[in-house]
Amino acid sequence: MSAQKLRVGILGATGTVGQRFVQMLANHPQFEVTALAASDRSQNKPYAEACTWRLVGDMPAAVRKLPVLAPEPPLDCDFVFSSLPSDCARDVEEQFARAGYPVVSNSAAWRMEPDVPLLVPEINPEHLGMIAAQRRNHGFGRGYLVTNPNCSTIILVLALAPLETQFGLEAVTATTMQALSGAGYPGVASMDIADNVMPYISQEEEKMERETRKILGRLDGGAGAAALREAPVRISAQCNRVDVTDGHLVAAKIKLAKPATLDEVRRAMQSFSGVPQELRLHTAPERPVIVREEADRPQPKLDRDAGRGMSVTVGRLFPDRVLDYRFMVLGHNTIRGAAGAAILNAELLVAKGLLGPMTVPSAPVTESAARR
């Protein structure tokens, strides 16, 4: 292993998003996978035996012989990515943070805690200021938790952020058409989704509405939990599962706080960039938001891989007769909406000096010890 690379552990390594982490981290210039963890049925087997690889292309050779371990500290790594199911993620992720591991999580378990950053590096890098308060509040020491949003939330909010910054947002409606891979594997039964649309995804609408306000919120003069002021925008979401493999499509309507022409709205989206582009982070797309003019774009088959899956694509941008403007926005749900989002978060943490080698042996810290 290169001495310059940080050692990575992946929790939930055999699942859909776990596999995407493994794929995207192959040959990464800063990170190298050294530990894999998953559920009981996968443990004590080589990854190649424990994991049925379901992504295009072969399983990376470097991980094939790595043993799959229990998702508990200690692991041979400097930090962990988590794609654990929400029903177990909260306790497990806290154990790792308390044991001194930074946890960069794709799980929903900690997203809405007031001292946990819900991070989109192009939008709210200043929310990393919560980490100091989080460590004090929970007694984590070296460890901490950083989360990325729900897969449909991040696709929508990347399109909203430049408009919120330049014109302000008063109201948003969003109707999603979400891909099958968002449900994991095996996901939705084929007899249910074939020739059909499922007009309900558990807790998805609530996540989109709450998470968007937190991401667009502002830290007021400090890094404490109470310093985060959520954006006052009103949001209404309706979420649907459709028979598409990858790529979430969102139909959005917006009401701006101050008037803007169609050209001004288009330019705001097209010119949007942030800290990841300034720092030229490895996973950052050159253009976070791509605006297309064709009448029939974006489409999942044609546009989900834009920016290596890290860009979102906006199309059908027009004035609206009820609100101010309407548009469609598409993104790759397991890349920008999951593993890629977490990897970009980790790259920003490195750039900000918040993520580095584990310098002391890792051992779980009990809650009573943390209070002393």
TATA-V728773 format. One record per residue. N is the residue number from 1. D_FIRST is the distance of its C-alpha to the first C-alpha in whole Angstrom. Layout:
n->N d_first->D_FIRST
n->N d_first->D_FIRST
This chain:
n->1 d_first->0
n->2 d_first->4
n->3 d_first->6
n->4 d_first->9
n->5 d_first->7
n->6 d_first->9
n->7 d_first->9
n->8 d_first->12
n->9 d_first->14
n->10 d_first->17
n->11 d_first->20
n->12 d_first->23
n->13 d_first->20
n->14 d_first->22
n->15 d_first->25
n->16 d_first->26
n->17 d_first->24
n->18 d_first->21
n->19 d_first->21
n->20 d_first->21
n->21 d_first->18
n->22 d_first->16
n->23 d_first->17
n->24 d_first->17
n->25 d_first->14
n->26 d_first->12
n->27 d_first->11
n->28 d_first->12
n->29 d_first->11
n->30 d_first->11
n->31 d_first->10
n->32 d_first->7
n->33 d_first->10
n->34 d_first->9
n->35 d_first->13
n->36 d_first->16
n->37 d_first->19
n->38 d_first->23
n->39 d_first->26
n->40 d_first->28
n->41 d_first->29
n->42 d_first->25
n->43 d_first->24
n->44 d_first->23
n->45 d_first->22
n->46 d_first->19
n->47 d_first->18
n->48 d_first->20
n->49 d_first->23
n->50 d_first->23
n->51 d_first->23
n->52 d_first->26
n->53 d_first->24
n->54 d_first->26
n->55 d_first->25
n->56 d_first->26
n->57 d_first->23
n->58 d_first->21
n->59 d_first->19
n->60 d_first->15
n->61 d_first->14
n->62 d_first->10
n->63 d_first->12
n->64 d_first->15
n->65 d_first->15
n->66 d_first->14
n->67 d_first->17
n->68 d_first->19
n->69 d_first->20
n->70 d_first->23
n->71 d_first->23
n->72 d_first->23
n->73 d_first->21
n->74 d_first->19
n->75 d_first->16
n->76 d_first->13
n->77 d_first->12
n->78 d_first->13
n->79 d_first->16
n->80 d_first->17
n->81 d_first->19
n->82 d_first->22
n->83 d_first->24
n->84 d_first->26
n->85 d_first->30
n->86 d_first->32
n->87 d_first->34
n->88 d_first->31
n->89 d_first->29
n->90 d_first->31
n->91 d_first->31
n->92 d_first->27
n->93 d_first->26
n->94 d_first->28
n->95 d_first->27
n->96 d_first->23
n->97 d_first->25
n->98 d_first->27
n->99 d_first->24
n->100 d_first->22
n->101 d_first->20
n->102 d_first->20
n->103 d_first->22
n->104 d_first->22
n->105 d_first->24
n->106 d_first->26
n->107 d_first->28
n->108 d_first->32
n->109 d_first->32
n->110 d_first->32
n->111 d_first->33
n->112 d_first->36
n->113 d_first->36
n->114 d_first->37
n->115 d_first->34
n->116 d_first->31
n->117 d_first->30
n->118 d_first->31
n->119 d_first->29
n->120 d_first->29
n->121 d_first->28
n->122 d_first->30
n->123 d_first->33
n->124 d_first->33
n->125 d_first->30
n->126 d_first->32
n->127 d_first->32
n->128 d_first->29
n->129 d_first->32
n->130 d_first->32
n->131 d_first->29
n->132 d_first->31
n->133 d_first->34
n->134 d_first->32
n->135 d_first->30
n->136 d_first->34
n->137 d_first->35
n->138 d_first->33
n->139 d_first->32
n->140 d_first->28
n->141 d_first->27
n->142 d_first->23
n->143 d_first->23
n->144 d_first->25
n->145 d_first->26
n->146 d_first->26
n->147 d_first->27
n->148 d_first->28
n->149 d_first->31
n->150 d_first->33
n->151 d_first->32
n->152 d_first->36
n->153 d_first->36
n->154 d_first->33
n->155 d_first->35
n->156 d_first->38
n->157 d_first->37
n->158 d_first->35
n->159 d_first->39
n->160 d_first->41
n->161 d_first->39
n->162 d_first->40
n->163 d_first->44
n->164 d_first->43
n->165 d_first->42
n->166 d_first->45
n->167 d_first->48
n->168 d_first->47
n->169 d_first->47
n->170 d_first->50
n->171 d_first->50
n->172 d_first->47
n->173 d_first->48
n->174 d_first->45
n->175 d_first->45
n->176 d_first->42
n->177 d_first->42
n->178 d_first->38
n->179 d_first->36
n->180 d_first->36
n->181 d_first->32
n->182 d_first->33
n->183 d_first->34
n->184 d_first->31
n->185 d_first->32
n->186 d_first->34
n->187 d_first->36
n->188 d_first->39
n->189 d_first->42
n->190 d_first->42
n->191 d_first->46
n->192 d_first->46
n->193 d_first->44
n->194 d_first->46
n->195 d_first->48
n->196 d_first->48
n->197 d_first->47
n->198 d_first->46
n->199 d_first->47
n->200 d_first->45
n->201 d_first->42
n->202 d_first->42
n->203 d_first->41
n->204 d_first->40
n->205 d_first->43
n->206 d_first->43
n->207 d_first->39
n->208 d_first->40
n->209 d_first->42
n->210 d_first->41
n->211 d_first->37
n->212 d_first->39
n->213 d_first->41
n->214 d_first->38
n->215 d_first->36
n->216 d_first->39
n->217 d_first->40
n->218 d_first->40
n->219 d_first->39
n->220 d_first->42
n->221 d_first->42
n->222 d_first->39
n->223 d_first->36
n->224 d_first->38
n->225 d_first->38
n->226 d_first->42
n->227 d_first->41
n->228 d_first->40
n->229 d_first->43
n->230 d_first->42
n->231 d_first->44
n->232 d_first->47
n->233 d_first->47
n->234 d_first->49
n->235 d_first->47
n->236 d_first->48
n->237 d_first->45
n->238 d_first->46
n->239 d_first->43
n->240 d_first->44
n->241 d_first->41
n->242 d_first->42
n->243 d_first->41
n->244 d_first->38
n->245 d_first->35
n->246 d_first->33
n->247 d_first->34
n->248 d_first->36
n->249 d_first->39
n->250 d_first->41
n->251 d_first->45
n->252 d_first->46
n->253 d_first->49
n->254 d_first->49
n->255 d_first->51
n->256 d_first->51
n->257 d_first->52
n->258 d_first->53
n->259 d_first->54
n->260 d_first->52
n->261 d_first->53
n->262 d_first->51
n->263 d_first->50
n->264 d_first->49
n->265 d_first->47
n->266 d_first->45
n->267 d_first->44
n->268 d_first->43
n->269 d_first->40
n->270 d_first->40
n->271 d_first->39
n->272 d_first->37
n->273 d_first->33
n->274 d_first->31
n->275 d_first->29
n->276 d_first->26
n->277 d_first->28
n->278 d_first->29
n->279 d_first->25
n->280 d_first->24
n->281 d_first->21
n->282 d_first->19
n->283 d_first->21
n->284 d_first->24
n->285 d_first->27
n->286 d_first->29
n->287 d_first->32
n->288 d_first->32
n->289 d_first->35
n->290 d_first->37
n->291 d_first->40
n->292 d_first->42
n->293 d_first->46
n->294 d_first->46
n->295 d_first->49
n->296 d_first->47
n->297 d_first->43
n->298 d_first->41
n->299 d_first->40
n->300 d_first->37
n->301 d_first->37
n->302 d_first->37
n->303 d_first->35
n->304 d_first->33
n->305 d_first->30
n->306 d_first->31
n->307 d_first->28
n->308 d_first->26
n->309 d_first->27
n->310 d_first->27
n->311 d_first->30
n->312 d_first->34
n->313 d_first->37
n->314 d_first->40
n->315 d_first->43
n->316 d_first->47
n->317 d_first->47
n->318 d_first->51
n->319 d_first->54
n->320 d_first->55
n->321 d_first->58
n->322 d_first->57
n->323 d_first->55
n->324 d_first->53
n->325 d_first->51
n->326 d_first->49
n->327 d_first->46
n->328 d_first->43
n->329 d_first->40
n->330 d_first->37
n->331 d_first->33
n->332 d_first->30
n->333 d_first->30
n->334 d_first->27
n->335 d_first->25
n->336 d_first->27
n->337 d_first->29
n->338 d_first->26
n->339 d_first->22
n->340 d_first->22
n->341 d_first->24
n->342 d_first->22
n->343 d_first->19
n->344 d_first->21
n->345 d_first->22
n->346 d_first->19
n->347 d_first->18
n->348 d_first->22
n->349 d_first->21
n->350 d_first->18
n->351 d_first->21
n->352 d_first->23
n->353 d_first->22
n->354 d_first->22
n->355 d_first->18
n->356 d_first->15
n->357 d_first->13
n->358 d_first->15
n->359 d_first->17
n->360 d_first->19
n->361 d_first->19
n->362 d_first->20
n->363 d_first->23
n->364 d_first->26
n->365 d_first->28
n->366 d_first->32
n->367 d_first->34
n->368 d_first->37
n->369 d_first->34
n->370 d_first->33
n->371 d_first->37
n->372 d_first->37
